[in-house]
Structures are given as structure tokens and as C-alpha cells.
């Protein structure tokens, strides 16, 4: 025999709301993956050859806690007060040598508080590539006020690399906290 319980709000023993219903079957749950943000690029960015360069993710796609700073020279996600914990961090950048057979090495880097934390790289030995997309995703424990930035390095035999942008789906940077 099945039972029916009709309520619009579920709480724990301490009165904390676990989830609510709007009466039409739509649930609102705890915001357990907050803070969360995603940013992208509005334009192609010139970079120096074979130099780790801060990627200018200047367009905020969403930012639940206003924790991403998209102002010039910052482009960083800072852990807000009371939000320390484990975070998923992900990024992608589209490195471009601007000429066929010029790119021999591309790497994307995650920096924490100004120091390299991890990276993902592609090296082409005697097999040069014009453009390459670099992506990275990882999990880190982050404390309040820690900040994360993304850098890209392209080794370009022509000496004129850039982070190429033709749509918001090519270059992005985001993070969200795991759990509450």
C-alpha cells in the first residue's frame, strides 16, 4: 500500500530547510554546489611567445556569490568568507599560432595565490599544429581568501601566438564548491 504526504517544505530537526516545492512539482533544494561561477572571453587575446600569460576571462556568464573578479589584470576567483572547502576547478583556452605548422607546445595552468598549482600540456615533436585547445579540470581544498587564476603558454615558432576566440564556448573558466 502506498502513502501520500503533502507538504511544501521539508526541514531537518534544527529547522533548516532541506528543500521546498512550489506546488507544481518543482523543487528548490539546498545550494550545496555554491559558490559557483563561469566566465568566458569577449575577444581574442594576444600573448607573448613561450610565456605563461594570464587569460582574460572578462565576461561573467554566472557568479552566485560575486566571487569572480573580471576586471583588467585580475581575472580571478576568490573564495568568499565562510565558503572554504573542496572545489572543482575547470578551464579551457584555445591557443593559436596564427599560421599553419607553427605551434609546438601549448599548456594551460591553474595558479593558486600567484603560484602554479597544476597544468595540462601538449607537446608536438616535429609535428607542428596551427591551433590547439587546452583543457584542465581538477579538485582542490581551498581556504577563505585563496584565489585562482588561469594562465596559458603557447610556444610558437612564428612568435605571434594568441588565445583565439570566435565564440563563448571556446574559452572558459569556472569553479564550484562540492557539498555544503
C-alpha positions in Angstrom: 0.0 0.0 0.0 1.4 3.4 -0.9 1.1 6.5 1.2 0.9 10.2 0.2 2.4 13.0 2.2 1.5 16.6 1.1 3.9 19.3 2.2 5.6 22.3 0.6 8.7 22.4 2.8 11.0 19.8 4.3 13.2 20.7 7.2 15.7 18.9 9.4 15.4 18.6 13.2 17.1 22.0 13.6 14.6 23.8 11.4 16.9 24.1 8.4 15.1 23.9 5.1 16.2 20.9 3.0 14.0 21.6 0.0 10.7 23.2 -0.9 8.1 22.7 -3.5 6.1 25.4 -5.4 3.0 23.2 -5.6 3.6 22.3 -9.2 6.2 19.6 -8.7 9.2 22.0 -8.9 11.7 21.5 -6.1 14.2 24.0 -4.8 17.0 22.3 -2.9 19.9 23.5 -0.8 22.5 25.4 -2.7 25.2 22.7 -2.0 27.4 23.5 -5.0 27.7 27.2 -4.2 29.6 29.4 -4.7 29.8 28.7 -8.4 30.8 30.8 -11.4 31.7 30.6 -15.1 33.5 33.2 -17.1 34.4 33.4 -20.8 36.3 35.7 -23.2 34.7 38.5 -25.2 37.7 38.9 -27.7 40.8 37.3 -28.9 43.8 38.0 -26.7 47.4 38.5 -27.9 50.0 36.8 -25.8 53.8 36.6 -25.6 55.6 33.6 -27.2 56.5 30.8 -24.8 55.4 32.8 -21.7 52.7 31.9 -19.2 50.1 34.7 -19.6 47.0 35.4 -17.5 43.9 34.6 -19.6 41.4 37.4 -19.8 38.1 35.7 -19.0 36.3 39.1 -18.9 32.7 38.1 -19.4 30.9 36.7 -16.4 28.4 34.0 -17.5 27.1 33.5 -14.0 28.5 34.1 -10.5 26.4 33.0 -7.5 28.4 34.9 -4.8 30.1 37.7 -6.8 33.4 35.9 -6.2 34.9 36.3 -9.7 36.8 39.5 -10.5 36.7 40.1 -14.2 38.5 43.4 -14.1 41.6 44.1 -16.1 44.8 42.4 -14.6 42.8 40.3 -12.0 40.6 37.7 -13.7 40.5 35.7 -10.5 38.1 33.6 -8.4 38.4 34.3 -4.7 36.9 32.0 -2.1 34.4 34.0 -0.1 34.1 34.2 3.7 32.6 31.1 5.1 33.0 29.1 1.9 36.2 27.1 2.4 36.2 23.5 1.2 36.7 21.3 -1.8 36.2 22.9 -5.2 36.0 21.6 -8.8 38.0 24.0 -11.0 37.8 23.8 -14.7 39.2 25.9 -17.6 39.7 25.8 -21.4 41.7 28.1 -23.7 42.2 27.9 -27.5 45.9 28.6 -28.3 46.6 29.8 -31.8 49.9 30.2 -33.7 48.2 32.2 -36.4 49.9 30.2 -39.1 50.0 26.6 -40.2 52.8 24.4 -38.8 53.9 26.9 -36.1 52.7 25.7 -32.7 55.0 23.1 -31.0 53.9 23.4 -27.3 50.8 24.6 -25.5 49.9 24.4 -21.9 47.1 25.6 -19.6 47.9 26.4 -16.0 45.9 26.7 -12.8 47.5 29.2 -10.3 46.6 29.4 -6.7 47.5 32.6 -4.8 50.0 33.5 -7.6 51.8 30.1 -7.7 51.5 27.3 -10.2 49.2 24.6 -8.8 48.7 22.2 -11.8 48.7 22.2 -15.6 47.9 20.3 -18.7 50.1 20.5 -21.7 50.5 19.2 -25.2 53.9 18.9 -26.9 54.3 18.3 -30.6 57.6 16.7 -31.6 58.4 17.5 -35.2 54.7 17.7 -35.9 53.6 21.3 -35.6 50.0 22.2 -35.2 48.3 25.5 -36.0 45.7 25.6 -33.2 45.1 23.6 -30.1 42.5 23.6 -27.3 43.8 23.0 -23.8 41.5 22.0 -21.0 42.0 21.2 -17.3 39.7 20.1 -14.6 40.8 19.2 -11.0 39.7 19.3 -7.4 41.4 21.2 -4.6 40.9 22.2 -1.0 40.7 25.9 -0.9 40.6 28.3 2.1 38.8 31.6 2.5 40.6 34.3 0.5 42.5 31.8 -1.7 42.3 32.9 -5.3 42.5 31.0 -8.6 43.7 32.3 -12.0 44.3 30.6 -15.3 47.4 31.1 -17.5 48.1 29.8 -21.0 51.5 29.4 -22.7 52.0 28.8 -26.4 55.4 28.1 -27.9 55.0 29.5 -31.4 57.9 29.3 -33.9 56.5 32.4 -35.7 56.5 34.4 -32.3 52.9 35.7 -32.6 50.6 33.5 -30.5 47.2 34.4 -29.3 44.2 33.0 -27.4 41.8 32.7 -30.2 38.1 33.5 -29.6 35.2 33.0 -32.1 32.5 32.0 -29.6 32.0 31.9 -25.8 32.2 28.1 -26.0 36.0 28.1 -26.8 37.5 29.8 -23.7 36.0 29.4 -20.3 36.9 29.2 -16.6 34.7 28.1 -13.8 34.6 26.6 -10.3 32.1 25.4 -7.8 32.3 24.1 -4.2 31.5 20.4 -3.6 28.9 19.9 -0.9 27.6 22.4 1.6 
